[in-house]
């Protein structure tokens, strides 16, 4: 058995110490890896089964949420999903261990998923939410750009809002906790086989994530839009139940570790001591003046070993990169929110214009399918980049650093927002000059521009290219710059800042929906955006990302120079 394995580590008896070197790095671990990959693929089917058509679901009968309300709900859901990730990592490291944290989170996740089939069925929804509320009659002045102060504009509270938000929060808590633990748990299965095994596992893991996304968007998304939301929510709920069973049954072949303390706990203690505790009055004059965090070291009168403090200092150096990525994630999450809202107001081939037309025997292109361009593009381009582009650049000494690749990703996501803004500008021009055509999706009639939905393809392609650069390079930078003992904590923080980006998008939507600004304050109907100025919102996001990119380029150049200078100094010391 491996001499480096932890004494408390539980391992299945799948390999023998007398066996010669195995022909494959996965020898004896294939079943464990397959169980994790299958569970993750099914979990992604469930996740995208909720997110892909949530805006359409809430616009649909009998909810009739406004487009802004539905979009903010999804952005809030995505934000909570990512913000909870550090808590999930802390819970596993400090108390439950990764296996039991994932298993218990899948149960919570499943409870939240059950809400949606019940909400989509008339009889159970009425028991949960009560009867559908009517729209209040509004005075004519409410539809003007400015409303007189003596006029009150009544508004309809989102029907079934509290029940829907409870279900979404339960799902978000489960997703966030699973997300922060299943990746390192999968790596634990092959870590003693060397970096090649870990790299190959992550390749397959990322592949399975996108495979689950494609299956959900392609199959579940089609069923939800063209047949039934009830059936469309039962399928991902069942998939999640199967995912739980696969994961639990895989315990007999998994390598598991007990909880052995959290890096987050140490980090909080060190930061609180450095900021709040009384410092020594007479520092040693033979040493350099300590930084704020150095005062927590034992050598400076603190309470913590030097290596622990240095780990926290390394983390602090990484945080500015995560902060700079917030605008990137704000634009990225538009792919499943405002981009979908925009697609619902473009002409979709094969869509009827009359709500009485039977569409059960004809194909209608689901609006959520455009999101698949991102996943399909990733599946195609990652192997090309890994096997062809990167080796060629590396041989010629032109392979950019992870920070430069993040900057490239920011550039592409900025142009995705610009493309969306240009398309929305053209869409509104067509609406004003030629009027709208009626388009039935589900049980809702949308008044759309006579402009094909295919014009959205460029913005999805650009955002997919950006993800290959910024998202993957961001994780690579975090893992390479962070101490090994804090890599799980870094994973949680990476997702945490992604969640902040989603909340920033939701907050910006709330601000531009104020009547004083008026970009998204059209209340003439529940879902349509023809009286709004969504293009201004896209251009605002592109401008914020452009400014962030300029600042990030300056910071990244300085960081790379400091890194190369530190590397040359270490090389000089080692040679001397």
WOVENVEN-V751273 format. One record per pair of residues at least 24 apart in sequence whose C-alpha atoms are under 7 Angstrom apart, sorted by sequence separation. I is the first residue (numbers start at 1). J is the second residue. D is the distance in Angstrom with one decimal. If there is no record, write none. Layout:
I_J_D ; I_J_D
This chain:
343_367_6.1 ; 427_451_6.9 ; 133_159_6.7 ; 270_296_6.3 ; 132_159_6.6 ; 340_367_6.8 ; 340_368_6.8 ; 129_160_5.1 ; 129_163_6.9 ; 335_371_6.9 ; 270_309_7.0 ; 420_459_6.1 ; 419_459_5.6 ; 417_459_7.0 ; 416_459_4.4 ; 267_312_6.1 ; 416_462_5.3 ; 416_463_5.8 ; 413_462_6.2 ; 412_462_5.6 ; 413_463_5.2 ; 412_463_6.5 ; 115_167_5.6 ; 412_465_6.9 ; 413_466_5.5 ; 113_167_6.7 ; 412_466_5.1 ; 112_167_4.5 ; 112_168_6.5 ; 410_466_6.5 ; 409_466_3.9 ; 112_170_4.8 ; 113_171_6.3 ; 409_467_6.4 ; 112_171_4.8 ; 409_469_4.8 ; 410_470_6.6 ; 109_170_6.1 ; 408_469_6.5 ; 409_470_4.4 ; 108_170_6.3 ; 109_171_4.6 ; 406_469_5.7 ; 405_469_5.3 ; 406_470_4.0 ; 109_174_4.4 ; 189_254_6.8 ; 405_470_6.2 ; 108_174_5.6 ; 109_175_6.6 ; 189_255_5.7 ; 188_255_6.9 ; 406_473_5.9 ; 106_174_5.9 ; 405_473_6.3 ; 406_474_6.4 ; 105_174_4.6 ; 62_132_6.7 ; 402_473_5.0 ; 105_177_6.3 ; 402_474_6.9 ; 105_178_6.3 ; 402_476_6.8 ; 102_177_6.9 ; 402_477_5.7 ; 102_178_5.2 ; 102_181_6.7 ; 102_182_6.9 ; 447_528_6.8 ; 328_410_6.1 ; 331_413_6.8 ; 446_528_6.4 ; 98_181_5.9 ; 328_413_6.9 ; 353_438_4.9 ; 355_440_5.9 ; 331_417_6.8 ; 353_439_4.6 ; 354_440_6.5 ; 374_460_6.1 ; 378_464_6.6 ; 98_185_6.4 ; 352_439_5.9 ; 353_440_5.6 ; 373_460_6.3 ; 374_461_6.3 ; 377_464_6.3 ; 88_176_6.9 ; 351_439_6.2 ; 352_440_5.7 ; 355_443_6.7 ; 373_461_6.4 ; 84_173_6.4 ; 88_177_4.2 ; 351_440_6.4 ; 371_460_6.9 ; 374_463_7.0 ; 355_445_7.0 ; 374_464_4.4 ; 378_468_6.7 ; 77_168_6.2 ; 81_172_4.3 ; 85_176_4.7 ; 89_180_5.6 ; 77_169_6.7 ; 80_172_5.9 ; 81_173_6.1 ; 84_176_5.3 ; 85_177_5.4 ; 88_180_6.1 ; 89_181_6.1 ; 65_158_5.8 ; 84_177_6.5 ; 81_175_6.0 ; 82_176_5.5 ; 85_179_6.8 ; 77_172_6.2 ; 81_176_4.6 ; 85_180_5.2 ; 63_159_5.4 ; 345_446_6.6 ; 347_448_6.3 ; 345_447_6.7 ; 346_448_5.3 ; 347_449_6.4 ; 428_530_6.7 ; 345_448_4.3 ; 346_449_5.5 ; 347_450_5.6 ; 345_449_6.3 ; 346_450_6.7 ; 347_451_5.5 ; 348_452_6.3 ; 346_451_5.6 ; 347_452_4.8 ; 348_453_5.7 ; 346_452_5.9 ; 347_453_5.6 ; 346_453_5.2 ; 120_229_6.2 ; 121_230_6.1 ; 120_230_5.2 ; 343_453_6.2 ; 424_534_6.9 ; 425_535_5.9 ; 424_535_5.3 ; 117_230_5.1 ; 421_535_4.4 ; 117_233_5.3 ; 116_233_6.2 ; 117_234_5.8 ; 421_538_5.0 ; 420_538_6.5 ; 421_539_5.8 ; 418_538_6.6 ; 417_538_5.4 ; 418_539_5.9 ; 417_539_6.6 ; 114_237_6.6 ; 113_237_5.7 ; 417_541_6.7 ; 418_542_5.9 ; 417_542_5.4 ; 110_237_6.8 ; 414_542_4.9 ; 110_240_6.5 ; 110_241_6.8 ; 332_463_6.8 ; 414_545_5.8 ; 414_546_6.4 ; 227_360_6.8 ; 106_244_6.2 ; 226_364_6.9 ; 410_549_6.4 ; 103_244_6.9 ; 225_366_6.3 ; 407_549_6.4 ; 222_366_5.5 ; 103_248_6.9 ; 221_366_6.7 ; 407_553_6.7 ; 221_368_6.3 ; 36_186_6.5 ; 217_368_6.4 ; 218_369_6.2 ; 217_369_5.9 ; 404_556_7.0 ; 33_186_6.7 ; 403_556_5.9 ; 217_372_6.6 ; 33_189_7.0 ; 99_256_6.7 ; 214_372_6.0 ; 29_189_6.9 ; 97_257_6.4 ; 318_478_6.7 ; 97_258_5.0 ; 214_375_6.7 ; 97_259_4.4 ; 96_259_5.9 ; 95_259_5.4 ; 44_209_6.2 ; 48_213_6.1 ; 52_217_6.5 ; 94_259_5.4 ; 210_375_5.4 ; 93_259_4.8 ; 94_260_6.2 ; 41_208_5.3 ; 45_212_4.9 ; 49_216_5.7 ; 92_259_6.3 ; 93_260_6.0 ; 94_261_4.4 ; 315_482_6.3 ; 25_193_6.0 ; 37_205_6.1 ; 41_209_5.6 ; 44_212_5.0 ; 45_213_5.8 ; 48_216_5.9 ; 53_221_6.6 ; 93_261_5.3 ; 94_262_4.9 ; 314_482_6.1 ; 40_209_6.7 ; 44_213_5.8 ; 48_217_6.7 ; 52_221_6.6 ; 93_262_4.8 ; 329_498_5.6 ; 333_502_6.2 ; 41_211_6.7 ; 42_212_6.2 ; 45_215_6.6 ; 26_197_7.0 ; 37_208_6.4 ; 41_212_4.5 ; 45_216_4.7 ; 49_220_6.1 ; 326_497_6.3 ; 330_501_4.3 ; 25_197_5.7 ; 49_221_6.8 ; 90_262_5.7 ; 207_379_6.7 ; 311_483_6.0 ; 322_494_6.7 ; 326_498_6.4 ; 329_501_4.9 ; 330_502_5.2 ; 329_502_6.5 ; 90_264_6.4 ; 323_497_6.9 ; 326_500_6.6 ; 327_501_6.1 ; 330_504_6.3 ; 322_497_6.3 ; 326_501_4.6 ; 330_505_5.2 ; 49_233_6.8 ; 49_236_5.8 ; 46_236_4.2 ; 45_236_6.0 ; 46_237_6.2 ; 46_239_6.3 ; 45_239_7.0 ; 46_240_5.8 ; 43_239_7.0 ; 42_239_5.5 ; 43_240_5.4 ; 42_240_6.1 ; 43_243_6.2 ; 42_243_5.6 ; 39_243_4.4 ; 39_246_6.1 ; 39_247_6.0 ; 331_541_6.5 ; 35_246_6.2 ; 36_247_6.6 ; 35_247_6.3 ; 35_250_6.1 ; 225_441_6.5 ; 226_442_6.1 ; 225_442_5.4 ; 327_544_6.8 ; 328_545_6.5 ; 32_250_6.5 ; 327_545_5.6 ; 32_253_5.5 ; 32_254_5.4 ; 263_486_5.9 ; 324_548_6.6 ; 264_489_6.5 ; 263_489_6.4 ; 324_552_6.7 ; 12_252_6.6 ; 12_253_5.2 ; 12_254_6.6 ; 11_254_6.6 ; 12_255_6.6 ; 11_255_4.5 ; 10_255_5.5 ; 11_256_6.6 ; 10_256_5.0 ; 9_256_5.9 ; 10_257_6.2 ; 9_257_4.8 ; 8_257_6.7 ; 9_258_6.9 ; 8_258_6.8 ; 74_337_6.7 ; 71_337_5.4 ; 71_338_6.5 ; 67_341_7.0 ; 52_336_6.5 ; 180_491_6.7 ; 180_492_5.6 ; 53_368_6.4 ; 52_368_5.7 ; 143_524_6.9 ; 60_442_6.9 ; 61_443_6.2 ; 60_443_6.1 ; 61_444_6.8 ; 60_444_5.5 ; 89_488_6.8 ; 89_489_6.6 ; 86_489_6.8 ; 89_492_6.2 ; 86_492_4.1 ; 85_492_4.9 ; 86_493_5.8 ; 85_495_6.2 ; 86_496_6.5 ; 85_496_6.1 ; 83_495_6.7 ; 84_496_6.9 ; 82_495_5.0 ; 83_496_4.3 ; 82_496_5.1 ; 82_498_6.2 ; 83_499_5.0 ; 82_499_4.4 ; 83_500_6.9 ; 81_499_6.9 ; 80_499_6.4 ; 79_499_4.0 ; 78_499_6.6 ; 79_500_6.2 ; 79_502_4.9 ; 78_502_6.4 ; 79_503_5.4 ; 76_502_6.9 ; 75_502_5.6 ; 76_503_6.1 ; 75_503_6.4 ; 76_506_6.6 ; 75_506_5.6 ; 72_506_5.2 ; 68_520_6.9 ; 67_526_6.4 ; 66_526_3.9 ; 67_527_4.4 ; 65_526_5.5 ; 66_527_4.7 ; 67_528_6.5 ; 64_526_5.5 ; 65_527_6.6 ; 59_526_6.8 ; 59_527_5.6
